Amino acid sequence: MCNLINTRHIIFEKALLALVLISYIQPFADGNKRTARIISNGLLMHHNYCPLSFRTVDSLDYKKAMLVFYEQNNLSVFKRIFIEQFEFAVHTYF
């Protein structure tokens, strides 16, 4: 997983992959999705981008997007949410 993330040169790809892959592999007993969001935001902030809160995403839509990735290996639904949340953060906080 780390090799896949580290081979990416575009920070948004790294942050998105960290978010979905850590959530997917479930390395901790609890808090995997929260931890994944913190790591993803840490990557963004380290490169001077604003963090994402996902506060405007319906929890069912978030879960459905993750399930599409888990079950179909399709990142497109979650990628759309990620982009929308970045646009929301930029327009709302800056």
Contacts in CASP RR format, 6 or more apart in sequence:
PFRMAT RR
TARGET T0000
AUTHOR 0000-0000-0000
METHOD contacts of the structure
MODEL  1
MCNLINTRHIIFEKALLALVLISYIQPFADGNKRTARIISNGLLMHHNYC
PLSFRTVDSLDYKKAMLVFYEQNNLSVFKRIFIEQFEFAVHTYF
1 21 0 8 1.000
1 22 0 8 1.000
1 25 0 8 1.000
4 17 0 8 1.000
4 21 0 8 1.000
5 14 0 8 1.000
5 17 0 8 1.000
5 18 0 8 1.000
5 21 0 8 1.000
6 14 0 8 1.000
8 14 0 8 1.000
8 17 0 8 1.000
11 43 0 8 1.000
11 44 0 8 1.000
11 47 0 8 1.000
11 49 0 8 1.000
12 44 0 8 1.000
12 49 0 8 1.000
12 82 0 8 1.000
12 86 0 8 1.000
14 43 0 8 1.000
15 40 0 8 1.000
15 41 0 8 1.000
15 42 0 8 1.000
15 43 0 8 1.000
15 44 0 8 1.000
15 82 0 8 1.000
16 40 0 8 1.000
16 75 0 8 1.000
16 78 0 8 1.000
16 79 0 8 1.000
16 82 0 8 1.000
18 36 0 8 1.000
18 39 0 8 1.000
18 40 0 8 1.000
18 43 0 8 1.000
19 36 0 8 1.000
19 37 0 8 1.000
19 39 0 8 1.000
19 40 0 8 1.000
19 78 0 8 1.000
19 82 0 8 1.000
20 36 0 8 1.000
20 66 0 8 1.000
20 69 0 8 1.000
20 75 0 8 1.000
20 78 0 8 1.000
21 36 0 8 1.000
22 32 0 8 1.000
22 35 0 8 1.000
22 36 0 8 1.000
22 39 0 8 1.000
23 32 0 8 1.000
23 33 0 8 1.000
23 36 0 8 1.000
23 66 0 8 1.000
24 66 0 8 1.000
24 69 0 8 1.000
24 70 0 8 1.000
26 32 0 8 1.000
28 35 0 8 1.000
33 66 0 8 1.000
37 52 0 8 1.000
37 54 0 8 1.000
40 52 0 8 1.000
41 51 0 8 1.000
41 52 0 8 1.000
42 51 0 8 1.000
44 50 0 8 1.000
44 51 0 8 1.000
44 52 0 8 1.000
45 51 0 8 1.000
49 86 0 8 1.000
50 86 0 8 1.000
50 89 0 8 1.000
50 90 0 8 1.000
50 93 0 8 1.000
50 94 0 8 1.000
51 89 0 8 1.000
52 82 0 8 1.000
52 85 0 8 1.000
52 86 0 8 1.000
52 89 0 8 1.000
53 85 0 8 1.000
53 89 0 8 1.000
54 62 0 8 1.000
54 81 0 8 1.000
54 85 0 8 1.000
56 85 0 8 1.000
56 88 0 8 1.000
57 81 0 8 1.000
57 84 0 8 1.000
57 85 0 8 1.000
61 81 0 8 1.000
62 81 0 8 1.000
64 77 0 8 1.000
65 77 0 8 1.000
65 78 0 8 1.000
65 80 0 8 1.000
65 81 0 8 1.000
66 78 0 8 1.000
68 74 0 8 1.000
68 76 0 8 1.000
68 77 0 8 1.000
68 78 0 8 1.000
69 75 0 8 1.000
69 77 0 8 1.000
69 78 0 8 1.000
END
